[in-house]
């Protein structure tokens, strides 16, 4: 892995069994360096969500090499992969996946459950993360009392709280209105300016055009990468 690289896929393929087999990814190579912000964009069925799942160690590649924060993950066991996800990757999903019975503060604190940090430390870090996303005054509210945009901010704070090597955001504006979506994108851009490495997976061409780097996918391959380094 090249120095400064936090995520690397080298000739990665993903094939699902069937008759005939379904090739979701075909020899994808992608390198993400520390401090980058990029969009992985493409139509439905292009392979972008499969790429995110493999990059996030939620699925295993059929072939090729995957490295996250310097660690080769291809031959790791489930427990070791869970450790990679807990320490090196922050996830943001379209559906938020907040626990409805927990406050915003406690939802964010769950992002540190597997870090060996005591409850006081988790809550202190969660409060700082909510401040960073502009929800410092909403820490005691449960998801049902928050807008869609605020729920996504809580989810971003949960991804941010452990200071991961990379944040993977899957359609982060897909479940909010256009105004809130623009605010979410601007928040992600601000977090990137402050040092977070962020990969956004989206079908939204407008969102993709507004980010510094665009990786365009079609039919399971990278069709174009505006930041490819060879």
Order of alpha helices (4+ residues) and beta strands (2+ residues): beta-beta-beta-alpha-beta-beta-alpha-beta-alpha-alpha-alpha-beta-alpha-beta-alpha-beta-beta
